[in-house]
């Protein structure tokens, strides 16, 4: 029997990437909640697994050569799981190149820009004292819109992000794109993105992954304690 993967997780878009992948791949896993609003990501035990004090992270007790391995950074985790299972990485080297391109696009572009959009559009104005910065709001809202335009054009000729096959690139991008309303975006001019969001979001594995600990997700715009932990200046 396959030993469960230990998933260190909180219900955020980055966390959903891995819970969705694990569900879609049919891998057994055990969830360890890392309450980022309480600062649990700074615990010494967690830092041994994720030295950058960010979740998600995993420990696979059956890693390479049968020895345990710990992995941090969601993109690296997705690549590892795809290699481990032989799933959702395409059938050829050209497929894998396409997957990696779009995975890196998410890691270096959409994730950081959408995260900044959420911060300046929703969280910063609600902080004490408020930080309502029109320039920052306009900048990140516009950049996310540009990125979604790139994605819509890619999806115009492809069923999924990297081609005609579902991949870990979809698992990486969908969690962030699914909360486009919070980034003050529109889908009216992005029909291919809208189609893809619905198609991927209808998958039972995606729905199960998205639902993991969903009841623990809080509203940072109202949670002063979480703000002090996540947005501290030191």
Buried (B, 14 or more C-beta within 10 A) or exposed (E): EEEBBBBBBBBBBBBBBBBBBBBBBEBEBEBBBBBBBEBBBEEEEBBEBBEEBBBBBBBBEBBEEEEEBBBBBBBBBBBBBBEBBEBBBBEEEEBBEBBBEBBEBBBEBBBBBBBBBBBBBBBBBBBEEEBEEEEBBEBBBEBBBEBBEEBBEBBEEBBBBBBEBBBBBBBBBBBBBBBBEEBBBEBEEBEBBBBBBEBBEEBEBBEBBBEBBEEEEBEBBEBEEBBEBBEEEE
